[in-house]
Amino acid sequence: MKLVISTQTNSIAGMTSDENYNVTGYVLADAPEGFDETHINDYTLVDGVLTIDPTAALQRAKLQKIRAIRTHFDGIVTGLKAGVAAYEVATWDTQRTEYTAWSIDPTVKTPYVSSLALARNEALDVLMGKVGVRVQALATLQGTQQRLEKEAEAATDMATVNAITY
């Protein structure tokens, strides 16, 4: 398999098995050792030698790291929701809003969480403590995910991208 290289952009335009390929503006080149056609846009022609464009490879690695981070944290949040009725999860936003207001002023009206506490035969402050733990856990997860994504976006080399762990 030969690579079709654009002489205008010095980038790979495609691949061909036609050894007699002859189109103006394009040349054929052998793929370098370790060539990965799934990342064809990471390569460029420099002084007649096809090499990996470090900028393209770094950008791809950063995007892959961000996707992996998001997948990881999505899995954690999905795990937190496991075993909880969907309609209950749908109330988490209301619970968070009421918890936030209540944590500032414990005398504020909290109709949803108050009704929930009453139905559970549980003191409001006890239930608010439980809601608060969940709110803080989700905030910590989200903050950690955002920090890791920022680290990936700011990375200037592959070693930094690869060093990001979670």
C-alpha positions as a printed Julia matrix, in Angstrom:
166×3 Matrix{Float64}:
   0.0    0.0     0.0
   1.31   3.41   -0.97
   0.43   6.76    0.53
  -0.79   9.53   -1.75
   0.83  12.8    -0.69
  -0.39  16.25   -1.74
   2.58  18.31   -2.94
   0.66  21.5    -2.06
  -0.04  20.73    1.59
   2.64  18.08    2.22
  -0.02  15.94    3.86
  -1.46  12.53    3.18
  -4.39  12.71    0.81
  -5.15   9.0     0.85
  -3.83   5.54    0.15
  -3.63   3.43   -2.99
  -2.5    0.01   -4.08
  -1.96   1.33   -7.64
   1.84   1.42   -8.12
   1.33   3.45  -11.34
  -0.7    6.21   -9.64
   0.17   9.43  -11.46
  -1.89  12.53  -10.73
  -0.57  16.09  -10.98
  -0.04  17.6    -7.55
   0.39  14.27   -5.8
   3.26  11.87   -5.22
   3.45   8.36   -3.82
   5.4    7.51   -0.7
   6.06   4.41    1.34
   4.46   4.38    4.75
   7.01   4.88    7.52
   7.66   2.1    10.02
   4.89   2.0    12.61
   2.48   3.88   10.32
  -1.02   3.92   11.8
  -3.59   4.59    9.09
  -6.29   5.28   11.69
  -4.34   8.45   12.51
  -3.49   9.39    8.95
  -3.81  13.11    9.67
  -0.97  12.93   12.2
   1.56  12.65    9.36
   3.16  15.29    7.17
   5.87  15.34    4.48
   9.02  17.18    5.57
  11.94  17.34    3.13
  10.58  14.32    1.3
  10.26  12.24    4.46
   6.86  11.34    5.88
   6.9   12.01    9.61
   4.46  12.28   12.45
   3.25  15.84   12.96
   3.73  16.2    16.73
   1.07  18.89   16.96
  -1.61  16.68   15.39
  -0.58  13.67   17.47
  -0.65  15.72   20.68
  -4.07  17.17   19.85
  -5.43  13.68   19.17
  -3.97  12.37   22.44
  -5.49  15.27   24.38
  -8.94  14.64   22.88
  -8.66  10.92   23.62
  -7.68  11.67   27.23
 -10.65  14.04   27.67
 -13.01  11.4    26.25
 -11.56   8.8    28.63
 -11.94  11.17   31.59
 -15.57  11.85   30.7
 -16.31   8.16   30.24
 -14.72   7.4    33.61
 -16.7   10.04   35.5
 -19.92   9.23   33.64
 -19.46   5.67   34.89
 -19.08   6.84   38.48
 -22.23   8.98   38.29
 -24.12   6.13   36.64
 -23.02   3.93   39.54
 -24.34   6.48   42.04
 -27.71   6.39   40.28
 -27.83   2.58   40.19
 -30.51   1.21   42.43
 -32.27   4.57   42.65
 -35.64   5.02   40.98
 -35.5    7.28   37.92
 -38.19   9.56   39.34
 -36.05  10.01   42.47
 -32.99  10.95   40.42
 -35.2   13.46   38.61
 -35.74  15.22   41.98
 -32.05  15.58   42.79
 -31.94  19.08   41.28
 -34.86  20.18   43.48
 -33.24  18.58   46.5
 -29.96  20.33   45.72
 -31.67  23.71   45.37
 -33.53  23.27   48.66
 -30.41  21.96   50.42
 -28.38  24.98   49.24
 -31.01  27.42   50.49
 -31.43  25.48   53.77
 -27.66  25.35   54.38
 -27.62  29.17   54.24
 -30.78  29.62   56.33
 -32.22  26.58   58.15
 -35.54  28.42   58.56
 -36.15  28.69   54.8
 -39.08  26.7    53.41
 -38.05  23.44   51.75
 -41.32  21.98   50.54
 -39.98  18.98   48.67
 -37.33  17.81   51.13
 -39.6   18.61   54.09
 -42.34  16.43   52.58
 -39.81  13.71   51.88
 -38.51  13.84   55.47
 -42.05  13.7    56.83
 -42.95  10.71   54.65
 -39.75   8.95   55.74
 -40.41   9.76   59.38
 -37.0   11.4    59.53
 -35.93  14.74   60.97
 -35.38  17.42   58.31
 -31.82  18.15   59.45
 -30.93  14.45   59.22
 -32.3   14.16   55.68
 -30.65  17.44   54.66
 -27.37  15.99   55.92
 -27.82  13.04   53.56
 -28.78  15.3    50.65
 -25.72  17.44   51.43
 -23.39  14.45   51.27
 -24.72  13.59   47.78
 -24.54  17.23   46.61
 -20.95  17.53   47.83
 -19.97  14.18   46.3
 -21.35  15.15   42.9
 -19.71  18.59   43.1
 -16.39  16.96   43.97
 -16.69  14.54   41.06
 -17.6   17.31   38.64
 -14.8   19.56   39.89
 -12.26  16.77   39.63
 -13.4   15.92   36.1
 -13.16  19.57   35.05
  -9.67  19.91   36.57
  -8.45  16.8    34.74
  -9.95  18.01   31.46
  -8.21  21.39   31.92
  -4.93  19.59   32.56
  -5.38  17.62   29.35
  -6.27  20.72   27.35
  -3.23  22.59   28.71
  -0.76  19.75   28.12
   2.14  20.73   25.87
   3.63  17.28   25.39
   2.66  13.63   25.29
   4.34  12.86   28.63
   2.06  15.35   30.37
  -1.03  13.88   28.7
   0.04  10.36   29.65
   0.76  11.42   33.25
  -2.86  12.47   33.83
  -4.43   9.77   35.96
  -7.7    9.45   37.82
